């Protein structure tokens, strides 16, 4: 539609220019004609009056002159007459002209000096007039001047009328042309294209049985429609075959798992139940930007993993609406269909006040639980008022869940992460038949560390309201069970890994989360990548042989400062790489309302500046810090052009950046350096595993990565790609859902 509007604008502009040029020419010719006519009539009148006026002027008969003037005073377009002596003084003037006027004095002087009639256009009050001065003679000597003043404003009126008429003509022509063009385009192109796009969209979404009768009447697109019909039939056959194959393999949790297989699995296992996903972070954030509403995908490992599942399975995702335009786009029930470009599930937003957000999210979640669960040597802060808001918001989430599931007897509710640890118990108390699972995306610390939390018992009891409690690793499961054993009265079965409290059984199990390997990774064409990489490096001003990469939120648990120190050690130990290696650190701003995070961001900026000043040479800096959010598509280019990717978290539940990097490298090049304190290190064993606190070891790992032979890179990357491919997020979801359905 935008292209059509642009085309119409160009056409109308061209027509307007043509009509304007024609109008200018017409106006010029008309103006010249009217002026010539006026000047001619003024000259004839002046010559005829001179014969009458000269004798009276010579005889100084003022009365006779005034009678002549009054005789002409009421004529159309005639402004008046005047008599000047040879010194330029006014002798007589028509009653319609103020005696004191000095209009035309210069014209009179010119006529007297040149001894010939002289005319000019001037202003008489507010009127435009033509003033003609003709010399008067007595025995061939100039004794004065006769001034004939004609009204010339009608010329401007006539010219304005031409402009007005032509503008109206242009407006009518442009309107008729635009209307005709729009109707023609809508009839011949837009409607058939719209139907064609809808048919393709339905086919891509799986609705291949939808007929395309709306397209068959378009002669213009008939060849294309024929081809589309063939493609639809082929897709129908392929999808039917895939569905049957997926159905036959449902009982086996083997590889490979795809979105289609998960969809078939859910139909078979979940049957008529609806999935309700619950998290603090929403998958799509709407913001106001330059008067327009836009959306973006947040920098969140949890969202990266969960969103493809919801696209595959549908259902409802309940989350806090954090965008400044989120309320604008939802319906009366605070819901919106997402993804915005191709809706596949419902997003139900919850609204929090500033006080609630500060206490629940910034305070208890990020200043309390986050440092408590991550062994990154940052002291957690616990405040009673934060805990009260945490309880309040968890109850608000629970109430919304109960409302949304009121028409479902045994809904499946999947609660995500540490922000909502109390929700399971709150929902279970109101809806005992609900099937509840909570997945803890961050590490679970040892019992001694967790015991410092003032509300440890409430958190543990809240989590035990779930039927299934999931962690990334077996170690985290062990830590959780040991913590429960120390803090709560319960029955623990170490063989089945279950906890019974108040006659309710909760199973604890590891589910290493992953990414949608087969849904967007590995299909970025090499030609596109090379072009985009060259463009990206040019924009960043990077000219170097090797590229190192770090992709993180600006969070103290990600080991960014330790990584920068290792890079400094690397350049000290291996000076030959100065000017040949540039390290790009992508740092997405995170939790900027929390003082600790703002201070950490400043520390990172200072450290980057210090190291750059230490090693900087002309045209090269060792570190480029990009402090902004990047989309998955943008990150693909970074991943593909990187020689070595560093994931050096001090403590991480999983860290999906490592898996995203591996999935992006369909060329099987590049080396991954991975912290031993990430959950991913237990799966990606062909990465170079390092202790992020050991800068010397990390520096040596960078050297090893840069010196690694292509064959070795291919072997390692190929092995890691198989792991990510076979244990993708669809398999993770299938295992979790299969486990939870077997419990009920």
N, C-alpha and C positions, 0 to 999 in steps of 0.2 A: 504493500500500500504506500509506503514511503517513496518508493521509486516512481509510482504513478503520480503522486503529488509533485515530485520533483520535475517529472516530464511535463506535467500540466503547467507548472510554474515557468518552465523554460519556454513553452509554446506561447503562453500569455505574455511573457516578457518580450519575446520577439515581436508579437503582434503590437504590443504597446509601443515598442521602439519604432516600428514602421509607421503606426498612426501618429506618433509624436513627431516624427520627421516630416510626414505629410502635413501635419497641422502647422508646424513651424514655417514650412514653405508657403502654405496657404495664408497664414497670418502676415508674413512678410509682404506677400503680393498685395493683400487687401490693405495693409497699412500704407504701402506705397501708393496705391490707387486713391485711397481716401485723402491722403495728404496732398497729392498732386491736384486733386479736384478742389480741395479747400484753398490751396495756394493760388490756383488759377482764378477761382471766383473772387478771392480777396484782391488780386491784382486788377481784375476787370472793374470791381467796385471802386477801388482807389482811383483808377484812371478816370472813371466817369465822374467821381465826386470832385476831383481836382479842378475840372472846368467850372464847377459851380462855386467852389470854396475859394479859389485863388483871388477872384476880384473882391469878395467880401473881406478876405484876410488882408489884402492890400489896403482896402478902405477902412480897415479896422472896425468892421460892422459886426460887433459881438452878437447882437440880437439875431441877425440873419444867420450867423453860424450856428447859434443855439437851435434855431428852428430846423435847420438841416439835420442837426444831431438828433433832435427829438423825433423827427420824421422816421428815422431808422431804428429807434430804440426798441421797438416791439417785434422786430423781425426774428424769425426762427434762426437759431445758431449764431445770431449776431449779438456780440457783447457790447459794442459801442464804438464811438469815434473820439479822437482827440486831436488838438492842434497844438503844436509846439513852435516857438519862435526859433530863430537861428542860433540862439544861445542855449537851447534845450529847456526853456521854461514853458510850463503849461499855460496856454492862452485860453483854451476852451476844451470842455470835455462833456461826454454824454452823462446824463443823470445816473445811468446804471454803473458808472465807474467812479469810485471815490476820487475827489480832486487831488487829494494828497498822495495818491499812489505814485510810486516811482517805477512801476512795472514798465519795462520796455525802454528805459532811459538809454541803455547801451545800444539798443537797436536804432533808436532815433539818432543818436550821435553818429553811428556808423553810416546811416542814410544821409545825414547832413554832410559828413566828411566826404563821402564817395559820390554825392550828388546822383544817387540812383536808389530805386526802391530796394529795401532790405527787409527780410522777414525772419521770424524766429518763433519757436514754441516756448512758452513760459507759463508761470502760474500767476493767476489773478485771484487772490484769496485762496479758495480751495479748488478753484476750477482751472483746468488746463485750457489754454487759449493759444490761438495763432495770432501773432502781432505783426502787421505789415506797416512799415514806415515809408511814405513816399514824399520826396522833397517838393516844396512849393516854391514857385519862382515869381520874380518881379523883374521884368526886363532881363531875363536870363540869369539873374543872380538868385541864389538860394536865400529865401527869407524865412523859411520855416519848414515844418513837416506835418503831413497829414498821417495820422495813425488809425489804421483800421484793425479792430480787434474782433476776431471770430472765435466762437466757442468750439474747442477741439476735443472736448471730453467724449463726444459721441464716437470718436475714433476708438478710444480705449474700450468703450462699451461694446462696440461691434467686435473688436478683437477678443474680448472676454467671452462674448457670446459664442464665437467660433470655438474657443478652447472648451467651453462648457458643453457645447453640442457634440464635439468630437470625443470628449471624455465619456459622456453618456453612451455614445455609440460604441466606444471601446468596452465599457462596462457590460453593455448588453451582449456584444459579440463574445467577450471573454466568458460570460456566464453561460451563454448558449453553447459555446464550444466546450467548456468544461463539463457541462451537464451531458452533452452528447458523447464526449469522450469517456466519461465515467460510466454512463449507461452501456456504451459499447464494450468497454473493458470488463465491466461486471458480467455482461451477458456472454461475451465470447471467451474471456480469459479467467476472471476472478472466480466466478462460481464453479466452473469446471476444475480449476486448480485447487480451490478449497475442498471440493469433494474428493479430489485425488489425494490431497494431503491427509484428509481424514481417513480415507481408506488405507493409506500406508501406515498412519499412526495406529489404527486398529490392528493392522497386520503385525506391526512390530510389537504391540502390546499383547498379542496372542489371540485377538478376536478375529480369526481368519475366516470365520463363517459369515461375517458381515458381507452382504451383497454390495455390489458397486453399480446398481441400476442408475443412480444419479449421474453417472459418468457417460453412459452409453449414448445419450442424445447429443453429445458434443462431437461434431464432425471434425472440428479443429484438432482435437486431442485423440481421435480414434486410434491412430497407430500406437500412441503411448499407452492408452487404456488397454489395448490388446496385450501389450507386453506386461503391464502391471498385473493383468488377470493371470497370465502364465506364471509370474513370480509368486502371486498369492497362492496359486494351487501348489506350486513347489514348496512353499513355506508350510502350507497346511500338511502336506505329506511328511515333510521333515519333522515338524513339531509333533505330529501324531506318533511318528516313529520314536522320537526322543522321549515323549511322555510314557510310551509303553515300556521303553527300555528303563527309564527312571523308576517306573512302578515296580518292575521286576527286581530292581536292585535296592529297594527301600530298606529291607531288613539288614543289609550289610553296610556298616559304616566304613566302607573302604573308599578309595579314591578313584577317579576325581569327583569332587562335589561341585556342582554348578548351581546357579540361581534357579534354573528350571528343575533340577533334581530336588532342590530344597522345597520348591513350591509343590511338587508332587508328593514329597515326603510329608509335608504339613497337611495336605488334603487327606492322606492316608492315616496319619498318626493323630493329628489334632482334630480332624474331621470338622465338626461344625463350631468348634471353639474359636474365639477371637483372641488374638495376641494384643496385650496392652503393654507397651514399653514405657518405662517411667525413668526420667533422669532429670538432673538439674539443668544440664546443657541441652539446648534445643538444636536440631539439625540444620535449621535455616533461620537466619537472623535478618529481619527486614529493617533497613535504615533509610533515613531521608538524606538525599545527596543532591544538592543543587536544585531543589524543588521537585525532584523525582524520587520515587521509592525504589530502592534496589535491595537485593538480598545477597548474602554471602554465606559460605560454608565455614563454620568456626574451626580454629586450630585445636582439635581435640582428638586424641587417640580413640577415646570411647565412641565418639560420633563417627569417626572414620570406619570403625569396625561394625557398628550396629546399623548404620544407615542402609547399606546394601541389603541387609536382612529384611528390613521393613519394606524396601522397594520390591523385594522378591515375594514377601508373604502378605503384605498389606496389614491392616489393623489400625490401631490408634497409638500415637506417641504423645505422652503427657510430659510437658517440660515447662520450665520458667521462661516466660517471654521477656527477653532482655533487650531487644532492639527498640529504638525510639520510634519506629514505624510499625511495630508488631501489632499494636491495638488497632491501627488503621485498616489493616488488611484482613482481620478475622471477621467471622460472622457473629450473629447475636449470641451464639453459644461459645464464643472464644475459640473457634476452630477454623482451620484452613487446610485445604488439600495441598499436599506437597508430593514430589518436588514441583516447584512453580511451573516449570516448562512442560512437565509430563506427570500429572498427579497420580500417585499410586497408593497413598495412605493418608490418614488424617493426623494433623498436628493439633493437639489440644493445649492451649497455652494457659499458664497460671500466672497471675500478677502478684508481685511482691512490692511492698513499700520500701522506701530507701532504708528505713530503720530495720525492717526484716532482712533485707539483703545484707546490710552491714553486719548484723549480728550473726545470722545463719551462715552466710557464704564467706564474707571477708573475715569475720571473726572466728567462729568455732570451727568451720570447715578448713579454712586455709591458714589460720594462725594457730589452730589447735591440732586437729586430726592429721592434717597433711605433714607437718614436721614430726608429729608423734610416730607416724607409720613409716617415714623415710629415715633411714640411718644416714643423715647428711649433716649431723652435728649442729642442728639449729634448734634452739630451745623452744618447745611449744608454749603457747600462751593460752591459758584457760580463764575465762571470765564468766561469772554467773549470768550476767545479762545476755551474753552471747549464747549460752546454753539455753536460756529461756526462749530466745528467738529461734534457735535450732529446733527445739521441741515444737514451737508454734508452727513453723513452716512445714515440718514433717507431718503435723496433723492436718495442715491445709492440703498437702499433697494427698494424704490418705482419704480425706473427705471427697476430693475430686475423683479419685479412683473409684470409691464406692458409688458415687453418683453415676459415673460413666459406665460402670459394670452392673447397674441395677437390673438390667434385663438379661443378664447372663448368669446362668446357674453356677457353672464352674469355669469362670474366666481364667486364662493364663496370664499372669501378671509378672513381668520381668523388670525388677528394680535394679538400677545401675548405680553403683559406686557409693562412696563414703558419705556423700551429702545427705543421703536418705536412709540412714541405718535404722531409724525407728519406725519407718513406714510399714514394714512387714507385719510387725506386731499390731500396729494400729488398724491395719486393714483386716487382719485375721480376727481381731476382736469383733469387728462389725460384720465381716463376711467370712464365716468359718469354712465355707466350701470353696473359696477361691484357691487356685493353685498358684503359689507364690514362690518366686526364686529371686535371690539377690546375688548379683555378681560384683565382687570387690575388685576394682581395677588397679588398685595400688597395693604395695606390699602389706602383709600383716606382720607386725613386729613380734619379737619374742615376749613372753608373758611379763618379764621384769620391766621392759620398756613400756608396755601398754598399761601396766598397773599404776602409773603416775596420773592417769586421766581421772579426774574427780568423778566423772559420770560413766565409768567403765561398765558397771553392772547394768545400767540402763541401756547402753549401746549394745552390749552382748545379748541382753534379753530381747531387745528390739529386733536384732538380726535373727534370733532363734524363732521368731514368728514365721519365718520362711520355711517352706518345705525343702528347698535346696539352696545351699550356700556355696557359691563358686569362687575360686581364686585362680590365679594364673599358674601357680606351681604347687607341687606337693609340700614343699617347705612351708609355704604360707598356710596351707591347710593344717599342717602339724602345729604351727605356732598358734593358730586360732583355737584348735581343740585343747591344747595345753592351757591357753588363757582361760577358756571356759571352765576347764577342770579346776583351776585355781580360784576363780572368782565367783562361780555360781553353783548352786546345788542342782546337779543334773546327773543323768546316767549316760556314760560315754561307752560306745561299742567301737573298740579300736580295729576290729576285724572288718566291720562294714562301714566304718567311719561315719557313724551316726551319733547324734546327741538327742537325748530325750529329756524334755523339761515340761512339767505340768501336763503330762500325757500327750505331748506333741513331739513328733519325731522330725528332726532336721538332718538331712544328709549333707556332708561336707565333701566336696570333690574338686579336683583341679580341672580346669578347662583352659588350656593355653590359647588365648585369643589370637586372631590373625587378621588378614586383609582379604578383600575380594580379588584374589589373584587373577581370576579369569573374567573379571568384569571391569576392564578399563586399563589394566596394566599389560605391558608387552605388545600393545598394538599401535605404538607411536612410531610412525615410519621413519626410517633412518634418514631419508632425504629431508624430511621436515625437521628432524632433530638437528642435523648439521646446520641448516639455515638458521634455525632459531638459536642455536648455541652461538654461532658467529655474531648474530645480532645482539644477543644478550651480553656477551663478553665486550663487544664494542661499546654498548651503552654503559657498562660498568667501568670502562677504561682499563680492562685487563688484557695484558699481552704477556703470556707466560706459557711455558711448556707443560706444566702440570697444574692440576686443579685439585685442591682438597675441599671437603664440604662437611659442614655441620648443620643440622636442621633441628631446631629445638624451640620450645617456648622459653622465654627468658625467665627461667626458674632455677633456683640454687641447687635443686636436686639433679639437674642435668649435667653437672660437671663441666660447665663452660669455662669457668676460670681455670680449673685444673687442665683443661684441654689447651687453653691459650698458653699456659706455662709450659706445657709439653712442646708446643710449637716453637716457643722461644728457645728451649733447650735444643730442639732439632736444628734450628738455624745456627746456633752456636757450635754444635758438634759437626755440622755438615754445611759449611759456608758456601760450597759450590752450588747449593740449591737456592741461594739468594738470587732473586731475579728470575728464577726458573719455576718456582712453586708459589702459587697464591692460594691462600686458604679463605674460602667464603663461609662466613658464619651467618646463617639465616636465624634471626631471633625474633619470633613472634611475640609482641607485647602481651603480657599475661598478668592478671590480677593487679592492675595498676593502682587500685584503691588501697592495697595493702602496703604499708610503709616498707616492710622488708623487701618486697619485690621492686619497689622504686629504687631503693638503695642498691639492690643487686644489679639492676640495669645500669645505674651510674658506675658501679664498680667494673662492669664489663666494658663500658665505653672508655673508662680511664685506662684499663689494661690494654685494650686494643690500641689506643693512642700511644701508650708508652712503648709497646712492642714495635709499632710502626715507626716511631721516631728513632728507635734503637737500630733498626735494620734498613730503613728506607733509603733507596737509591733512586736516581732520576728515572721517572717513568714506571716505577714499581713500588708497591706496598705489599708487605707480606700477608696482611689480613684485611679483608673487606667485610665490614659488618652491615648487614641489611636488616634493619630493625622495622619489620613490617610483616603483615600476614601475606602468605602466598597460597594461591589455589593449588589443588592437586595437579591441574594441567601445567601450571607454571613450574611446579617442583619437578615434573617429569624431565624438563630440559636440564635442570641442575643435576639431577641424578644421572642422566645419560652422558653428560660431558665430564663427569667427575672421575678422577683417577683413584682417589681414596676417600671413603666416607667414614667419618669418626662419630661413633655413638658411645660416649664415655660417661654415661649417667653414674652418679654416685650410688643411686638405689632406684630401681624402676621395676614396676610390676611386670611389664613386658617390654615396652618400647617398640612401636610399630614403624618408626622411621627406618629401623634396620631392615624390616621386611619389605617396606615400600622401595627402598633402594635396590634390594635384591630382585624384586619383581620387575622393576623398571629396566634392569640390565638384560634385555633379551639378546644382546650381543655377547653376553657372558664375559664381559670385561669389567675392570674395576675391582677394588679390594675393599672389604668391610673390616674396620677395626671396631671391636665391640667390647664394652665393659663386662667384666665377669659378674657384676652386680645387677644385670638386667635379666628379666625372665627369658628374653630372646636368646641369650647365650646358651641356654640349655637345649635349644633346638638348632641354632645356626652354628654348629661346631666347626665349620670350615672357615669361619671368620678368624681374624687374628684377635685372640682374647687377651685383654689387658686389665691390669688393676689401675683404675683412673687416678688413684692417689699417687701412683708411681710415674712421675713425669719422665724419668729416664727410660722406663720401659715403653711408654707410649711414643716417645720420640724415636726409639729404635724400631717400633712397629711401623711408624710412618716411613722410615728408610726401607724397611723390608718390603712394604707394600709398593713403593715406587720402583724398587729393583726387581720385583717379582716378574718372572717370565710369563709371556702371554699364555703358554700352555698351562702353567700352574694356576693362573687367574681363571682360565676357562674351566678347569677341573673343579676348583673350589666354588666358583659362582654357579656352575651347573648343579652341583650337589645341593647348594643352599636353595636354588630355585625349585628343585624337586620337593624339598621340605615345605616351602611356602605354598607351592602349588597343591600338594597333596593334603596339607593341613591348613586349608584356607578357612575363611570366616563362615562359609556355608557349612562346612563340616563341623566347625565349632558350634554353630547354632543347632545343627541336627543332633549332635551329641548331647547338648544341654537340654533340648526339647524332648529327646527320647528318654533321657534320664528322669526328667520331671513327670512325664506321662506314666512311666513305669512305677513311680512312687504313689500314684493315685489311681 
